[in-house]
Amino acid sequence: MTYLHTIRFTRDKLPHWEVESGRYFVTVRVSDSLPRDAILRLEEIHRTLSTILPQSSAFVALQRQYFRTMEKYLDAGAGSCLLRLAPIASLVVEELALLRDWKIEVPHYTVMPNHWHALIVPSQDCTHSLSAIMKRLKGRSAKRINRALNRSGPVWQREWFDRWMRNDAEWDKTVAYIRNNPVSAGLVSSWHEHSWSQ
């Protein structure tokens, strides 16, 4: 496992670890996407995560367990699933593309009915933290989604899941995961058929 220079490490409900020349896998979910029992289970994992050193193998294993638990419920299609609407999914894709203005590439993503995944790659010239990037993505897309649906209130869960890619093997595995997500959730038979994947 390769460790790069840490730029910042923060914890709220979830840990967010930024590294020099980092490439990040992020997951953002719609605010009503998890049932109460899932939230309780994730909170239990989070309490344990907050007691473990981030550099440890136990931390990595528990972070994976958190993600797998979350994904199990998300892929079941809980909540309003507002991203199932083509114009709303399109707004998310547009906001991901607009990150180029900040010198950030998003080479792979998928927009699911109640969440989305993306690989975010800030260039060497990008001066924005991952927190600032996510604030922009979530804030701008939420405003546009609420306007499109003629509604108000929260669109996204307050926090997001992120993981920096330790090596190319992890990157390749994550690309495969992103592409396979709509297939494993039963939305399409091939990722190429999913309009909101790249």
C-alpha positions as CSV (number, residue, x, y, z in Angstrom):
1,M,0.0,0.0,0.0
2,T,1.4,3.4,-1.0
3,Y,1.1,6.3,1.4
4,L,1.3,9.8,0.0
5,H,1.8,13.1,1.9
6,T,-1.4,13.9,3.8
7,I,-2.7,17.4,3.0
8,R,-5.6,17.2,5.5
9,F,-7.6,14.7,7.5
10,T,-10.9,15.7,9.0
11,R,-13.7,13.8,10.7
12,D,-17.3,14.6,11.0
13,K,-19.6,11.7,10.9
14,L,-17.3,10.2,8.3
15,P,-13.5,10.5,7.9
16,H,-12.2,12.6,4.9
17,W,-8.6,12.1,4.1
18,E,-6.9,14.2,1.4
19,V,-3.4,13.4,0.0
20,E,-1.0,15.1,-2.3
21,S,-1.8,14.3,-5.9
22,G,-4.9,12.4,-4.7
23,R,-7.5,10.7,-6.8
24,Y,-10.8,10.2,-4.9
25,F,-13.8,7.9,-5.1
26,V,-16.8,9.6,-3.8
27,T,-20.4,8.6,-3.1
28,V,-23.2,11.1,-2.5
29,R,-26.7,10.0,-1.6
30,V,-30.1,11.6,-1.6
31,S,-31.2,12.8,1.8
32,D,-34.0,10.2,2.2
33,S,-32.1,7.3,0.7
34,L,-31.6,5.1,3.8
35,P,-34.1,3.6,6.1
36,R,-33.8,4.0,9.9
37,D,-32.2,0.6,10.5
38,A,-29.5,1.3,7.9
39,I,-28.7,4.6,9.5
40,L,-28.4,3.0,13.0
41,R,-26.0,0.3,11.6
42,L,-23.9,3.0,9.9
43,E,-23.8,5.1,13.0
44,E,-22.5,2.0,15.0
45,I,-19.7,1.4,12.4
46,H,-18.9,5.1,12.5
47,R,-18.5,5.1,16.3
48,T,-16.0,2.3,16.0
49,L,-14.2,4.1,13.0
50,S,-13.7,7.2,15.2
51,T,-11.6,5.2,17.7
52,I,-9.2,3.6,15.1
53,L,-6.1,5.2,13.6
54,P,-6.7,6.1,10.0
55,Q,-3.4,4.5,8.9
56,S,-4.3,1.1,10.3
57,S,-5.5,-1.9,8.3
58,A,-8.5,-2.1,10.8
59,F,-9.5,1.4,9.7
60,V,-9.4,0.4,6.0
61,A,-11.4,-2.8,6.7
62,L,-14.0,-1.0,8.7
63,Q,-14.3,1.8,6.0
64,R,-15.0,-1.0,3.5
65,Q,-17.6,-2.5,5.8
66,Y,-19.3,1.0,6.1
67,F,-19.4,1.3,2.3
68,R,-20.7,-2.2,1.7
69,T,-23.5,-1.7,4.3
70,M,-24.4,1.6,2.7
71,E,-24.4,0.3,-0.8
72,K,-26.6,-2.7,0.1
73,Y,-29.4,-0.4,1.2
74,L,-28.9,2.2,-1.6
75,D,-29.0,-0.4,-4.3
76,A,-32.4,-1.6,-2.9
77,G,-33.8,1.7,-4.2
78,A,-35.0,3.3,-0.9
79,G,-36.5,6.8,-0.7
80,S,-37.9,9.1,-3.3
81,C,-35.2,8.1,-5.9
82,L,-35.4,11.5,-7.5
83,L,-32.3,10.7,-9.6
84,R,-34.4,8.2,-11.5
85,L,-35.8,11.2,-13.4
86,A,-33.7,11.8,-16.5
87,P,-33.7,15.6,-16.3
88,I,-32.5,15.4,-12.6
89,A,-29.8,12.8,-13.4
90,S,-28.7,15.0,-16.3
91,L,-28.2,18.0,-13.9
92,V,-25.8,15.9,-11.8
93,V,-23.8,14.9,-14.9
94,E,-23.6,18.5,-16.0
95,E,-22.3,19.6,-12.6
96,L,-19.6,16.9,-12.7
97,A,-18.5,18.1,-16.1
98,L,-18.4,21.7,-14.9
99,L,-15.7,20.8,-12.4
100,R,-13.3,21.3,-15.4
101,D,-13.6,25.0,-14.5
102,W,-11.7,24.2,-11.3
103,K,-9.1,22.0,-13.1
104,I,-10.7,18.8,-11.9
105,E,-11.4,15.7,-14.1
106,V,-14.2,13.2,-13.5
107,P,-13.2,10.3,-15.8
108,H,-15.8,7.8,-14.4
109,Y,-19.2,8.2,-12.7
110,T,-22.6,6.6,-12.4
111,V,-25.8,8.2,-11.3
112,M,-28.2,5.8,-9.6
113,P,-31.8,6.4,-8.6
114,N,-30.9,7.6,-5.0
115,H,-27.1,8.2,-5.1
116,W,-24.2,8.7,-7.4
117,H,-20.5,7.7,-7.5
118,A,-17.6,9.4,-9.2
119,L,-13.8,9.3,-9.5
120,I,-12.6,12.9,-8.9
121,V,-9.1,13.8,-10.0
122,P,-7.9,17.4,-9.1
123,S,-5.0,18.5,-11.3
124,Q,-1.7,19.7,-9.9
125,D,-3.0,23.3,-10.5
126,C,-6.2,22.8,-8.6
127,T,-6.2,24.9,-5.4
128,H,-9.5,23.6,-4.0
129,S,-9.8,21.1,-1.1
130,L,-12.0,18.0,-1.5
131,S,-14.4,19.6,0.9
132,A,-14.7,22.7,-1.3
133,I,-15.2,20.6,-4.4
134,M,-18.0,18.6,-2.7
135,K,-19.6,21.7,-1.3
136,R,-19.7,23.1,-4.8
137,L,-21.0,19.9,-6.4
138,K,-23.7,19.3,-3.8
139,G,-24.7,23.0,-3.4
140,R,-25.0,23.9,-7.1
141,S,-26.8,20.6,-8.0
142,A,-29.2,20.9,-5.0
143,K,-30.3,24.4,-6.1
144,R,-30.8,23.3,-9.7
145,I,-32.7,20.1,-8.6
146,N,-35.0,22.0,-6.3
147,R,-35.7,24.6,-9.0
148,A,-36.4,21.9,-11.5
149,L,-38.8,20.1,-9.2
150,N,-40.3,23.3,-7.9
151,R,-39.5,22.4,-4.3
152,S,-37.2,23.3,-1.4
153,G,-35.4,21.6,1.3
154,P,-32.4,19.2,1.5
155,V,-31.5,17.2,-1.6
156,W,-28.4,15.4,-0.4
157,Q,-27.3,13.8,2.8
158,R,-25.1,16.2,4.6
159,E,-21.9,14.1,4.4
160,W,-20.5,12.0,1.6
161,F,-18.3,8.9,1.5
162,D,-14.8,9.3,0.0
163,R,-11.7,7.2,-0.3
164,W,-8.4,8.1,-2.0
165,M,-7.1,5.6,-4.5
166,R,-4.0,4.1,-3.0
167,N,-2.7,2.6,-6.3
168,D,-3.7,1.7,-9.9
169,A,-5.1,-1.7,-8.9
170,E,-7.5,0.0,-6.5
171,W,-8.3,2.5,-9.2
172,D,-9.1,-0.2,-11.7
173,K,-11.3,-2.1,-9.2
174,T,-13.2,1.1,-8.4
175,V,-13.8,1.8,-12.1
176,A,-15.2,-1.7,-12.5
177,Y,-17.4,-1.1,-9.4
178,I,-18.7,2.2,-10.8
179,R,-19.5,0.6,-14.1
180,N,-21.1,-2.5,-12.6
181,N,-23.3,-0.6,-10.1
182,P,-26.3,-0.1,-12.4
183,V,-25.9,-3.7,-13.6
184,S,-25.8,-5.2,-10.1
185,A,-28.8,-3.1,-9.1
186,G,-30.8,-4.6,-12.0
187,L,-31.2,-1.3,-13.9
188,V,-29.5,-2.5,-17.1
189,S,-27.8,-5.6,-18.4
190,S,-24.6,-3.8,-19.5
191,W,-23.2,-0.5,-18.1
192,H,-23.1,0.9,-21.7
193,E,-26.9,0.9,-21.6
194,H,-27.0,3.2,-18.6
195,S,-27.4,6.7,-19.8
196,W,-25.8,8.2,-16.7
197,S,-22.5,6.4,-16.6
198,Q,-19.1,7.1,-18.0
